[in-house]
Amino acid sequence: MTATPGTPSTRPYPPPPAVRARSGPAALWDTLVLTGLPLVVALGLSAAFAGGGTRRWFGGRSEGQRAEAQAAKDAAAAAFYELDTAQRDLRISIETITAVDDSPAARRAVSDFEALGRRIDEVSQRYIQAVDAHDLDRDDLEAASAARARSELVSAKDELVRVKGELDRFGSSLGPLLGKAETQLARLAPAVERARQSLLAASNALDAVRGKGLGADDLAARLAALSPELTRLNQGAGQHGVTTTLQRAERVQREAGAIRAEAERLPERAAEIDHRLVSLRTRAQALTTRAGQVEPVLSELRRRFTAACWQDLQQVPAQAAQNVRQAELKLTEAQAARDAQRWPDATSLLSTVRALLNGTDEAVSAAGDRLRRLNAVQKDPHAEIERTRFAIRDAQRLAMTGRTTPDPRHAGPLDEAVARLERAAGALEGRHPDFWHFLTETDAVRQEVARVVAQIRGERGGGH
């Protein structure tokens, strides 16, 4: 509020030097508080001693007007006090909101409160001027002067009450913003405490695994990186803001919790890596033995079937041996990483070994599977043909269900599947049939038929 000049000899409550710079309800109320007097007592003392304690009483209309003016003055003082109290309370609410919320709505609330503050300054100044302008304790107070004082004081009181109403309505509109801000503030201390406890738990978990002889240098480095965040949490929301501090506390709690979980799992992780090392080493040795059996399979394929049936398998023995050697090298590196307790490196290397062995296993198995399938189709090609025909007929029945004519989108692919199967079967009539081509063709036909079946069921299931 702006300072309000006044004449010391006529101001009913001259403020002490320390608060003369304030104006409005705050200035007057500070004066009363600093003097240690309640408002009603102070007002009464001012009236009692302004004339030296020797007021002479006059009867008649003048004294009646004086009494009415004094009552109006008391009512205005009470309205002044109520407005000041409401403004002080609302300022606390605004400060609570601004400590947490920087949204457009919060900034608009601050702006509206400042505008109300200027309005309060204006009506407070008019009230103080009305009080300063009339000495109701003068012995020679005329009835006209008392009536004029009463009128001005009533007008000042009405303005104070009107602005108090505006302030109350504004305060009611702050409910959602204030509730949100108070909720955030209520979360602050528990959130910071949870972050501190999470950091402590992570530190204790690291100490425990180190006590078991396990290294956790990467986890220790991650925990150390959170130390500056703890310092900022300890500095408080007053320096960094409530929202930022809440976010920091939640992040620290989350990251410290992850460090603790990884530290507690470290013994299990070490045991798992040890198990995988043994298992993959055993599997590599078994694959070495199995890869040695591929060459006899290829010899039989070359002897009994055309080149198209086995040519793509020619490199399997050499590739399998190379993959196994590479896997064994990676196993040695993984063992070294485990011994150095470089857990992420050991895990990554073991994943590489597994991928190498999986690929080798598939290639080695492919040679034996090829020979078994070729033997079966050479002995009885009609079984493969009937299997494929059954899949086609089943799809055709589905396509005709509920229809008199098939949908061309379904009939076309199924008709082509029939023709493709007939061509594949016809190719077996030569002197040196390509059984592998026949098998790949029948596989492809069944896949196409399965696609059409899935399409039909999808359309009917989707309401088409």
C-alpha positions in Angstrom: 0.0 0.0 0.0 1.2 3.6 -0.6 2.0 5.9 2.2 -0.7 8.4 3.2 0.4 11.8 4.4 -1.5 13.3 7.3 -1.3 16.1 9.9 0.1 14.7 13.1 -1.9 17.0 15.3 -5.2 15.8 13.9 -4.6 12.1 13.0 -6.5 10.0 15.6 -3.8 7.3 15.7 -0.4 8.7 14.7 1.7 5.7 13.6 5.1 5.2 15.2 8.2 6.1 13.0 8.8 2.5 12.2 5.5 2.0 10.4 4.7 5.5 9.0 5.7 4.4 5.5 2.7 2.0 5.4 -0.9 3.0 4.6 -4.3 1.5 4.5 -5.5 -1.1 7.1 -2.0 -2.5 7.5 -0.5 0.9 8.7 -3.2 1.6 11.2 -3.4 -1.9 12.5 0.5 -2.0 12.9 0.2 1.2 15.0 -2.4 -0.4 17.3 -0.4 -3.6 17.6 2.9 -1.8 18.3 1.2 0.3 21.0 -0.1 -2.9 22.5 -3.7 -1.6 22.5 -6.8 -3.4 21.2 -8.7 -1.5 18.5 -11.7 -0.7 20.6 -9.6 0.4 23.6 -7.3 2.5 21.4 -10.3 4.2 19.8 -11.8 4.9 23.2 -8.6 6.3 24.6 -8.1 8.5 21.6 -11.6 9.9 22.2 -11.2 10.3 25.9 -7.8 12.1 26.0 -8.0 14.2 22.9 -9.4 17.0 25.0 -7.1 16.6 27.9 -9.8 14.5 29.7 -11.9 17.6 30.5 -14.6 17.3 27.8 -17.5 19.6 28.5 -20.8 18.0 27.5 -23.5 20.0 25.8 -27.0 18.8 25.6 -29.3 18.8 22.7 -29.0 18.1 19.0 -25.2 18.7 18.9 -24.5 15.8 21.3 -26.8 13.5 19.4 -25.0 14.2 16.2 -21.7 13.7 17.9 -22.8 10.3 19.2 -24.0 9.3 15.8 -20.7 10.4 14.2 -18.8 8.5 16.9 -20.8 5.4 16.2 -20.1 5.8 12.4 -16.4 6.2 13.2 -16.4 3.0 15.3 -18.3 1.1 12.6 -15.8 2.3 10.0 -12.9 1.3 12.2 -14.3 -2.2 12.6 -14.8 -2.5 8.8 -11.2 -1.2 8.3 -9.9 -3.9 10.7 -11.9 -6.7 9.0 -10.6 -5.6 5.6 -7.1 -5.6 6.8 -7.5 -9.1 8.3 -9.0 -10.5 5.2 -6.2 -9.0 3.0 -3.5 -10.4 5.2 -5.1 -13.9 5.2 -5.5 -13.7 1.4 -1.9 -12.6 0.9 -0.8 -15.8 2.6 -3.0 -17.8 0.2 -1.5 -16.0 -2.8 2.0 -16.7 -1.5 1.1 -20.3 -1.1 -0.1 -20.5 -4.7 2.9 -18.7 -6.1 5.3 -20.9 -4.2 4.0 -23.9 -6.1 2.2 -22.9 -9.2 3.5 -20.9 -12.2 0.6 -21.6 -14.5 -1.3 -18.8 -16.4 -4.2 -19.2 -13.9 -1.8 -18.6 -10.9 -0.2 -15.6 -12.6 -3.7 -14.2 -13.3 -4.6 -14.6 -9.6 -1.5 -12.7 -8.5 -2.4 -9.9 -11.0 -6.0 -9.7 -9.8 -4.8 -9.6 -6.1 -2.5 -6.7 -6.9 -5.3 -4.9 -8.5 -7.5 -5.5 -5.5 -4.6 -4.2 -3.3 -4.6 -0.9 -5.2 -8.4 -0.7 -4.7 -7.9 -1.4 -1.0 -5.3 1.4 -0.8 -7.7 3.8 -2.3 -10.6 3.2 0.1 -8.2 2.9 3.1 -6.8 6.3 2.2 -10.3 7.8 2.0 -11.1 6.3 5.4 -8.0 7.7 7.0 -8.6 11.1 5.5 -12.2 11.1 6.8 -10.9 10.2 10.3 -8.2 12.9 10.1 -10.6 15.5 8.9 -12.9 15.5 11.9 -12.1 15.8 15.6 -15.2 14.5 17.2 -13.8 15.3 20.7 -13.8 19.0 20.2 -15.8 20.9 22.9 -17.2 23.3 20.3 -18.1 20.6 17.7 -21.1 21.9 15.9 -24.0 19.7 14.9 -23.4 20.4 11.2 -19.8 19.3 11.5 -20.8 16.2 13.4 -23.4 15.4 10.7 -20.8 15.9 8.0 -18.3 13.7 9.8 -21.0 11.0 10.2 -21.8 11.1 6.5 -18.2 10.9 5.4 -17.4 8.1 7.9 -20.5 6.1 6.8 -19.5 6.5 3.2 -15.9 5.4 4.0 -17.3 2.4 5.9 -19.6 1.4 3.0 -16.6 1.5 0.6 -14.6 -0.6 3.0 -17.4 -3.2 3.3 -17.9 -3.2 -0.5 -14.2 -3.9 -1.2 -14.2 -6.5 1.6 -17.0 -8.2 -0.3 -14.9 -8.1 -3.5 -12.0 -9.5 -1.6 -14.1 -12.4 -0.2 -15.4 -13.3 -3.6 -11.9 -13.3 -5.0 -10.7 -15.5 -2.2 -13.5 -18.0 -2.9 -12.5 -18.2 -6.5 -9.0 -19.2 -5.4 -10.3 -22.5 -4.0 -9.0 -24.9 -6.7 -5.6 -23.2 -7.1 -5.1 -23.1 -3.3 -6.2 -26.7 -2.8 -3.7 -27.8 -5.5 -0.9 -25.7 -3.9 -1.6 -27.0 -0.4 -1.6 -30.6 -1.7 1.8 -30.0 -3.3 3.1 -28.5 -0.1 1.8 -31.4 1.9 3.6 -33.8 -0.4 6.9 -31.9 -0.1 8.3 -33.0 3.2 7.3 -36.7 2.9 8.8 -36.8 -0.7 12.1 -35.4 0.4 12.2 -37.8 3.4 11.5 -40.7 1.1 14.3 -39.7 -1.2 16.7 -39.5 1.7 15.7 -42.9 3.0 16.0 -44.4 -0.5 19.6 -43.1 -0.8 20.4 -44.5 2.6 18.9 -47.9 1.6 20.9 -47.9 -1.6 24.1 -47.2 0.3 23.4 -50.0 2.8 22.7 -52.4 0.0 26.0 -51.6 -1.7 27.8 -52.1 1.6 26.2 -55.5 2.0 27.2 -56.9 -1.4 30.7 -55.6 -1.0 30.8 -57.5 2.3 30.2 -60.6 0.2 33.2 -59.9 -2.0 31.3 -58.7 -5.0 32.2 -55.5 -6.8 29.6 -52.9 -7.5 31.7 -50.1 -8.9 29.2 -49.0 -11.5 26.4 -48.9 -8.9 28.7 -46.9 -6.6 29.4 -44.4 -9.4 25.6 -44.0 -10.0 25.0 -43.5 -6.4 27.8 -40.9 -6.1 26.2 -39.0 -9.0 23.1 -38.5 -6.9 25.1 -36.7 -4.2 24.6 -33.2 -5.7 20.9 -33.9 -5.9 20.8 -34.6 -2.2 22.6 -31.3 -1.5 19.9 -29.5 -3.5 17.2 -31.3 -1.6 18.7 -30.2 1.7 18.9 -26.6 0.5 15.1 -26.8 0.4 12.2 -25.5 -1.7 12.8 -22.0 -0.7 15.9 -21.9 -2.9 14.8 -24.2 -5.7 11.0 -24.0 -5.7 8.4 -26.5 -4.5 7.6 -28.0 -7.9 11.3 -28.5 -8.8 12.1 -29.9 -5.4 9.2 -32.4 -5.6 10.3 -33.5 -9.0 13.9 -33.8 -7.8 12.9 -35.8 -4.7 10.8 -38.3 -6.9 13.7 -38.7 -9.3 16.2 -39.3 -6.6 13.9 -41.8 -4.9 13.3 -43.6 -8.2 17.0 -43.8 -9.2 18.2 -44.7 -5.7 15.6 -47.5 -5.6 16.9 -48.9 -8.9 20.4 -48.9 -7.5 19.3 -50.7 -4.4 17.3 -53.3 -6.4 20.3 -54.0 -8.6 22.7 -54.2 -5.7 20.4 -56.7 -3.9 20.2 -58.8 -7.0 23.9 -58.8 -7.6 24.6 -62.1 -5.8 21.9 -63.8 -7.8 23.2 -62.2 -11.0 26.7 -63.5 -10.3 25.3 -67.0 -9.7 23.3 -66.8 -12.9 26.3 -65.8 -14.9 28.3 -68.6 -13.4 25.6 -71.1 -14.4 25.3 -69.7 -17.9 29.1 -70.0 -18.4 29.0 -73.7 -17.5 25.9 -74.4 -19.6 27.1 -72.6 -22.7 30.5 -74.2 -22.5 28.8 -77.6 -22.3 26.6 -76.8 -25.2 29.5 -75.6 -27.4 31.3 -78.9 -26.7 28.1 -80.8 -27.7 27.8 -78.8 -30.9 31.3 -79.6 -31.8 30.4 -83.3 -31.7 27.2 -82.8 -33.6 28.9 -80.7 -36.3 31.2 -83.6 -36.9 28.2 -85.7 -37.9 27.0 -83.3 -40.6 29.5 -84.5 -43.2 28.2 -88.2 -43.2 24.7 -86.8 -43.7 25.8 -84.6 -46.6 27.5 -87.7 -48.2 24.3 -89.6 -48.1 22.4 -86.6 -49.6 24.9 -86.4 -52.4 24.7 -90.1 -53.1 20.9 -90.4 -53.2 19.4 -87.0 -54.3 20.0 -84.4 -56.9 22.3 -81.4 -56.2 19.4 -79.1 -55.7 18.4 -81.1 -52.6 21.7 -80.5 -50.7 23.8 -77.8 -52.4 22.7 -75.1 -49.9 24.0 -77.3 -47.0 27.6 -77.6 -48.3 29.0 -74.9 -46.0 27.4 -76.1 -42.8 30.3 -78.2 -41.4 32.9 -75.4 -42.0 30.5 -72.7 -40.7 29.6 -74.7 -37.7 33.2 -75.3 -36.7 33.9 -71.6 -37.2 30.9 -70.5 -35.1 31.9 -72.9 -32.3 35.4 -71.6 -32.2 34.2 -68.0 -32.1 31.7 -69.0 -29.3 34.5 -70.6 -27.3 36.6 -67.4 -27.6 33.7 -65.2 -26.4 33.2 -67.6 -23.5 36.8 -67.0 -22.5 36.3 -63.3 -22.6 33.0 -63.6 -20.6 34.9 -65.6 -18.0 37.5 -62.9 -17.7 34.8 -60.2 -17.4 33.0 -62.2 -14.7 36.3 -62.7 -12.8 36.8 -58.9 -12.9 33.2 -58.5 -11.8 32.4 -56.5 -14.9 28.8 -57.8 -14.9 27.4 -55.9 -17.9 30.3 -57.0 -20.1 30.0 -60.6 -19.0 26.2 -60.6 -19.7 26.7 -59.1 -23.1 29.3 -61.6 -24.1 27.2 -64.5 -23.0 24.3 -63.2 -25.1 26.7 -63.2 -28.1 27.8 -66.8 -27.4 24.2 -67.9 -27.1 23.3 -66.3 -30.5 26.3 -68.0 -32.2 25.4 -71.4 -30.7 21.7 -71.0 -31.7 22.6 -70.3 -35.3 25.0 -73.3 -35.4 22.4 -75.6 -33.8 19.8 -74.6 -36.4 22.3 -75.2 -39.3 23.5 -78.6 -37.9 19.9 -79.6 -37.3 18.9 -78.5 -40.8 21.1 -81.2 -42.4 19.6 -84.1 -40.5 16.0 -82.7 -40.9 16.6 -82.4 -44.7 17.6 -86.0 -44.9 14.7 -87.2 -42.9 12.1 -85.2 -44.9 13.6 -86.3 -48.2 13.6 -89.9 -47.1 9.9 -89.7 -46.2 8.8 -88.0 -49.5 10.9 -90.3 -51.6 9.2 -93.3 -49.9 5.6 -91.9 -50.1 5.2 -88.6 -52.0 1.4 -89.1 -51.9 1.3 -88.4 -48.2 2.6 -84.9 -48.7 0.2 -84.4 -51.6 -2.8 -85.5 -49.6 -1.8 -83.4 -46.7 -1.7 -80.3 -48.9 -4.9 -81.2 -50.7 -6.7 -81.6 -47.4 -5.6 -78.1 -46.4 -6.9 -76.7 -49.7 -10.3 -78.5 -49.4 -10.8 -77.3 -45.9 -10.2 -73.7 -46.9 -12.6 -74.1 -49.9 -15.4 -75.4 -47.6 -14.8 -72.4 -45.3 -14.9 -70.0 -48.3 -18.3 -71.5 -49.3 -19.9 -71.4 -45.9 -23.0 -69.3 -46.0 -22.5 -68.5 -49.7 -23.7 -69.8 -53.1 -20.6 -68.5 -54.9 -17.2 -67.9 -53.4 -15.7 -64.5 -53.0 -13.2 -63.9 -55.8 -10.7 -62.6 -53.3 -10.7 -66.1 -51.7 -11.4 -68.3 -54.7 -8.5 -66.9 -56.8 -5.7 -67.8 -54.4 -7.2 -71.2 -53.6 -7.6 -72.1 -57.3 -3.9 -71.1 -57.8 -3.0 -73.3 -54.9 -4.6 -76.3 -56.5 -2.8 -75.6 -59.8 0.5 -75.1 -58.0 0.2 -78.4 -56.1 -0.6 -80.2 -59.4 2.5 -78.8 -61.0 4.7 -79.8 -58.1 3.3 -83.3 -58.1 3.8 -83.6 -61.9 7.5 -82.7 -61.4 8.0 -85.9 -59.5 7.4 -88.0 -62.6 10.8 -87.4 -64.0 13.8 -89.8 -63.8 15.6 -87.7 -61.1 12.9 -85.7 -59.3 13.8 -82.7 -57.2 12.2 -83.8 -54.0 13.4 -80.7 -52.1 11.7 -78.4 -54.6 8.5 -80.5 -54.2 8.7 -80.1 -50.4 9.3 -76.3 -50.6 6.4 -75.9 -53.0 4.0 -77.8 -50.8 5.1 -75.8 -47.8 4.5 -72.6 -49.8 1.0 -73.8 -50.9 0.0 -74.6 -47.3 1.2 -71.2 -46.1 -0.8 -69.4 -48.8 -3.9 -71.4 -47.9 -3.5 -70.6 -44.3 -3.3 -66.9 -45.2 -6.6 -67.1 -47.0 -8.2 -68.9 -44.1 -7.0 -66.2 -41.7 -8.4 -63.5 -44.0 -11.8 -65.2 -44.2 -12.1 -65.6 -40.5 -10.9 -62.1 -39.9 -13.5 -60.6 -42.2 -16.3 -62.7 -40.7 -15.2 -62.1 -37.1 -15.0 -58.3 -37.8 -18.6 -58.2 -39.1 -17.7 -57.8 -42.8 
